[in-house]
Amino acid sequence: MDGSRTYTTAEIVIGELERLEYARELDSAYGYRELTVKNR
């Protein structure tokens, strides 16, 4: 957002469920690897 002082965000997993898969995938719109959560 214009005028925002926040340049970086963090994604934190507090708990981990065995039935879910946590990964990083490239976001083609922004060029960053983003956290994804999927069923195993």
Beta strands, then each sheet from edge to edge (+ up, - down):
strand 1: 20-27
strand 2: 32-39
sheet 1: 1+ 2-
end
